[in-house]
Amino acid sequence: MTSMTSNRSVPTDTVLPHVVYQDVAKATEWLTRIFGFSEHYRYGEPVSGAQMYAGKACIMVRNARGEGSPAQLGYGTQSLTIFLDDVEAHYARVKSAGAKIVEELHETIYGEFQYGVEDLDGHHWLFSRHARDLSPDKWGAIIAKR
């Protein structure tokens, strides 16, 4: 068995979602301006993909290759959650920029303080911070036996 090799391009200790957009250049600009993401690198000519950071979280943004975006399909295909220290300031920034807020800032029964927003192509994002440390069984979940 071979051990995992580290790679400066892609973190190995995380899930790396690939989010599809109709126009990567436009999406990276929007994600930077509205959500405060920062671009790590881009590739292709014209641009066909990019890696971006949101705090410690990392995503890949790529051009659609025949797939439709949620806005084109008329329904969501996934929801992405990014954890932030100052979710209140992020919410105020995103709302004042005119992004489509789909879930107002609130505390969930499972102890997260979060809000939901759609991006320019209709992807659903949750921005959240831990508000309380609750065992899942305290809010109604069933803990799997291991």
Secondary structure as the mmCIF struct_conf table of DSSP 4:
data_model
#
loop_
_struct_conf.conf_type_id
_struct_conf.id
_struct_conf.beg_label_comp_id
_struct_conf.beg_label_asym_id
_struct_conf.beg_label_seq_id
_struct_conf.end_label_comp_id
_struct_conf.end_label_asym_id
_struct_conf.end_label_seq_id
HELX_LH_PP_P HELX_LH_PP_P1 THR A 2 SER A 6
BEND BEND1 ARG A 8 VAL A 10
BEND BEND2 THR A 12 THR A 14
STRN STRN1 HIS A 18 TYR A 21
BEND BEND3 GLN A 22 GLN A 22
HELX_RH_AL_P HELX_RH_AL_P1 VAL A 24 TRP A 30
HELX_RH_PI_P HELX_RH_PI_P1 LEU A 31 PHE A 35
STRN STRN2 SER A 38 TYR A 43
TURN_TY1_P TURN_TY1_P1 GLY A 44 VAL A 47
STRN STRN3 GLY A 49 ALA A 54
TURN_TY1_P TURN_TY1_P2 GLY A 55 LYS A 56
STRN STRN4 ALA A 57 ASN A 63
BEND BEND4 ARG A 65 GLY A 66
HELX_LH_PP_P HELX_LH_PP_P2 GLU A 67 SER A 69
HELX_RH_AL_P HELX_RH_AL_P2 PRO A 70 LEU A 73
TURN_TY1_P TURN_TY1_P3 GLY A 74 GLY A 74
BEND BEND5 TYR A 75 TYR A 75
STRN STRN5 SER A 79 PHE A 83
BEND BEND6 ASP A 85 ASP A 85
HELX_RH_AL_P HELX_RH_AL_P3 VAL A 87 SER A 96
TURN_TY1_P TURN_TY1_P4 ALA A 97 GLY A 98
STRN STRN6 LYS A 100 GLU A 107
TURN_TY1_P TURN_TY1_P5 ILE A 109 TYR A 110
BEND BEND7 GLY A 111 GLY A 111
STRN STRN7 GLU A 112 GLU A 118
TURN_TY1_P TURN_TY1_P6 LEU A 120 ASP A 121
STRN STRN8 HIS A 124 HIS A 130
HELX_RH_3T_P HELX_RH_3T_P1 PRO A 136 TRP A 139
TURN_TY1_P TURN_TY1_P7 GLY A 140 GLY A 140
HELX_LH_PP_P HELX_LH_PP_P3 ILE A 143 LYS A 145
#
